[in-house]
Amino acid sequence: MLNDLTNLATTGTILLPVLALLIIVVFWQDMKERQVSLVVLLLLLLGCAGRFLLSGEPGAYLLINSSFLLIHGIALYGYLFVKYRTLQLGSYLGAGDVLFWLACLWCFSPLNFLLFFLSSLLGALLLHLFLCRLLNNYKHVYIPLAGFQGLFLIFALVMERISPHWSTYNDYPLLKTLGLT
């Protein structure tokens, strides 16, 4: 019985719709209210952690992804301090964004996480600029980062589900595409 539940969870039959629903709620709240419920983010974090633990992937992935996030955070903090002479990171980055990133680090192998993180940041910026240009009443001064990155996370998880050759936990296809193997 437990083995059957594990198979259902790891194949995405149960977890993918639950994660997608939570990410849609993150997107909606971030767009509408410019803040995301702590409960929703914690449920997303638990869902992503459960997906990772059920997958049996190496724990080193978490250490590497966490290290990348820590380095990114220190660099961002340093940049903002040099540029604005302030130590108030919260004025530029929401706690929901950080919690969302903590959930995302459970969803990817290191190279896939790096690709996801950078491409979703760029995609969020481009989507924000597109919406500002397209919609005259789009009044967001700040980018709803967790919401926009959530769209990219849903895309990655759905692609994993429908593509037999791609996994968010396997760097080999990406390395092969880049000609590094």
C-alpha positions in Angstrom: 0.0 0.0 0.0 2.7 2.5 1.0 4.7 1.5 -2.2 1.6 2.3 -4.3 1.2 5.7 -2.7 4.9 6.4 -3.2 4.6 5.5 -6.9 1.5 7.7 -7.3 3.3 10.6 -5.6 6.6 10.3 -7.5 5.0 9.9 -10.9 3.1 13.2 -10.3 -0.4 11.7 -10.3 -1.1 13.2 -7.0 1.6 15.8 -6.4 1.6 17.6 -9.8 -2.0 18.8 -9.6 -1.5 19.8 -5.9 1.7 21.7 -6.6 0.2 23.3 -9.7 -2.8 24.5 -7.7 -0.6 25.9 -5.0 1.5 27.7 -7.5 -1.6 29.1 -9.2 -2.7 30.5 -5.8 0.8 32.0 -5.3 0.5 33.6 -8.7 -3.0 34.9 -8.1 -2.1 36.3 -4.6 1.1 37.9 -5.8 -0.6 39.6 -8.7 -3.7 40.7 -6.8 -2.4 41.5 -3.3 1.4 41.8 -3.8 1.9 39.4 -1.0 1.5 35.6 -0.7 0.0 33.8 2.3 2.5 32.1 4.5 0.3 29.0 4.7 0.3 28.6 0.9 4.1 29.0 0.7 4.6 26.5 3.5 2.3 24.0 1.8 4.2 24.5 -1.4 7.5 24.0 0.4 6.2 20.8 2.0 4.9 19.5 -1.3 8.2 20.2 -3.1 10.1 18.7 -0.2 7.9 15.6 -0.2 8.3 15.2 -4.0 12.1 15.4 -3.6 12.2 12.9 -0.7 9.9 10.4 -2.5 12.0 10.6 -5.6 15.1 9.2 -3.8 17.4 11.9 -5.3 20.8 12.6 -3.6 20.7 15.0 -0.7 23.8 16.7 -2.2 21.3 18.4 -4.7 19.9 20.4 -1.8 23.3 21.4 -0.5 24.4 22.7 -3.9 21.1 24.4 -4.6 21.0 26.0 -1.1 24.6 27.2 -1.6 23.7 28.8 -4.9 20.8 30.6 -3.2 23.0 31.7 -0.3 25.6 33.1 -2.7 22.9 34.8 -4.7 21.4 36.3 -1.6 24.8 37.6 -0.4 25.6 39.1 -3.8 22.2 40.7 -4.0 22.5 42.1 -0.5 26.0 43.4 -1.3 24.8 45.0 -4.5 21.9 46.8 -2.9 24.2 48.0 -0.1 26.7 49.4 -2.5 24.1 51.0 -4.8 21.6 52.3 -2.2 23.7 52.4 1.0 21.0 50.5 2.9 20.8 47.2 4.6 17.0 46.9 4.1 16.8 44.0 1.6 13.0 43.7 2.4 12.4 46.9 0.5 13.5 45.2 -2.7 12.7 41.6 -2.2 9.7 40.1 -0.5 9.9 37.3 2.1 7.4 35.4 -0.1 10.0 35.5 -2.9 12.6 34.0 -0.7 10.2 31.3 0.6 9.2 30.5 -3.0 12.9 30.0 -3.9 13.3 27.7 -0.9 10.5 25.6 -2.3 12.0 25.6 -5.7 15.4 24.4 -4.6 13.7 21.0 -3.8 12.4 20.7 -7.4 15.7 20.6 -9.4 19.1 19.0 -9.8 21.8 21.7 -9.5 22.3 22.5 -13.2 18.5 22.5 -13.8 18.0 24.7 -10.8 20.6 27.2 -12.1 18.9 27.2 -15.5 15.4 27.5 -14.0 16.5 30.3 -11.6 18.2 32.4 -14.2 15.7 31.9 -17.0 12.7 32.4 -14.7 14.2 35.7 -13.4 14.8 36.9 -16.9 11.3 35.6 -18.0 9.7 37.4 -15.0 11.4 40.6 -16.0 10.3 40.3 -19.6 6.8 39.3 -18.7 6.5 42.3 -16.3 7.8 44.7 -19.1 5.4 43.1 -21.6 2.4 43.6 -19.2 3.4 47.1 -18.5 3.6 47.9 -22.2 0.4 46.0 -23.1 -1.9 47.0 -20.3 -2.2 50.6 -19.5 -3.9 49.9 -16.2 -1.1 47.4 -15.1 0.1 49.5 -12.1 2.7 47.1 -10.5 5.8 49.0 -9.8 7.5 46.0 -8.4 7.7 42.6 -10.2 5.4 39.9 -8.7 8.5 37.6 -8.7 7.1 34.6 -6.9 4.0 34.6 -9.1 5.8 34.9 -12.4 8.5 32.4 -11.4 5.7 30.1 -10.4 4.4 30.0 -14.0 7.9 28.8 -15.1 7.9 26.2 -12.3 4.5 24.9 -13.5 5.9 24.7 -17.0 9.0 22.8 -15.9 6.9 20.3 -13.8 4.4 19.7 -16.6 7.2 19.3 -19.2 8.8 16.7 -16.9 5.4 14.9 -16.8 4.8 14.8 -20.5 8.4 14.4 -21.8 9.9 10.9 -21.4 13.4 12.3 -21.9 13.5 15.1 -19.4 13.6 15.2 -15.6 14.0 18.1 -13.3 16.4 15.9 -11.3 18.6 14.8 -14.2 21.3 17.1 -15.5 22.4 14.7 -18.2 20.0 15.8 -21.0 21.1 19.4 -20.4 24.7 18.5 -20.4 24.3 16.5 -23.6 22.5 19.4 -25.3 25.4 21.7 -24.3 27.9 19.2 -25.7 29.5 18.6 -22.3 29.2 14.8 -22.2 
